[in-house]
Amino acid sequence: MDYSVVVYCASSSQIDQHYFDAAAQLGELLALNGIICINGAGKHGLMGALNDSVLRNGGKVKGVIPRFMADAGLGHDHLTETIITETIHERKAAMAYQSNAAVALPGGVGTLEELAEIITWKQLGLYSNPIVLLNTDHYYDHLLAFFDKMIEDKFLKSAYREIWKVANNPAEVIDYLKNFPDWDPSFTKYHEKEL
């Protein structure tokens, strides 16, 4: 059975080069480890760098893109597989349903929204797979501090710190994917059937 990871990341091309370098390194490691990369099918920003690197290193990329973005020419032209959805909501669901893990690279509001959603799904028992934040250059430090504040003020159970892991570099991402502990469904709110 193929192992697939959905990767959430920026489409901006205006960011510093070290973010691109980390995305390209992750793409290389995914390819070398035989892990299929699932993402939003973009050709720009970190998504484009990730996709190009996976493909350059002989890996596979499954892109999922809503029709309005595909029609605007935002999709990567050389992915292994491209799935076109009618809405962005269908896109996010398709990426999650087909993944064995989720990884968040640095990104903007869209990346943050995708990350928050998959964490929420895991909290609700709808997703039991690993979630890893790639904290390139301490990008997610403020978000992690906000999560700590949620826990401190009782908006989030302390046990939910185990929902995600934080990697400081792409090699740690791969290590976490290979060694992520099984998710204990007793932590979840409703114990519903997982994806």
QUIMO-V169133 format. One record per backbone hydrogen bond with DSSP energy under -1.0 kcal/mol. NH is the residue of the N-H (numbers start at 1). CO is the residue of the C=O. If there is no record, write none. Layout:
NH&CO ; NH&CO
This chain:
5&36 ; 6&101 ; 7&38 ; 8&103 ; 10&106 ; 19&16 ; 21&17 ; 22&18 ; 23&19 ; 24&20 ; 25&21 ; 26&22 ; 27&23 ; 28&24 ; 29&25 ; 30&26 ; 31&27 ; 32&28 ; 33&29 ; 34&31 ; 35&30 ; 36&3 ; 37&60 ; 38&5 ; 39&62 ; 43&74 ; 47&10 ; 48&44 ; 49&45 ; 50&46 ; 51&47 ; 52&48 ; 53&49 ; 54&50 ; 55&51 ; 56&52 ; 57&53 ; 58&55 ; 59&54 ; 62&37 ; 63&81 ; 64&39 ; 65&83 ; 67&85 ; 70&66 ; 71&67 ; 73&70 ; 74&69 ; 76&41 ; 81&61 ; 83&63 ; 85&65 ; 91&87 ; 92&88 ; 93&89 ; 94&90 ; 95&91 ; 96&92 ; 97&93 ; 98&94 ; 99&96 ; 100&4 ; 102&130 ; 103&6 ; 104&132 ; 105&8 ; 112&108 ; 113&109 ; 114&110 ; 115&111 ; 116&112 ; 117&113 ; 118&114 ; 119&115 ; 120&116 ; 121&117 ; 122&118 ; 123&119 ; 124&120 ; 126&121 ; 132&102 ; 133&165 ; 134&104 ; 135&167 ; 136&134 ; 138&135 ; 139&136 ; 141&138 ; 144&140 ; 145&141 ; 146&142 ; 147&143 ; 148&144 ; 149&145 ; 150&146 ; 151&147 ; 152&148 ; 153&149 ; 154&151 ; 155&150 ; 156&150 ; 160&157 ; 161&158 ; 162&159 ; 163&160 ; 165&131 ; 167&133 ; 173&169 ; 174&170 ; 175&171 ; 176&172 ; 177&173 ; 178&174 ; 179&175 ; 180&176 ; 187&184 ; 188&185 ; 189&123 ; 195&126
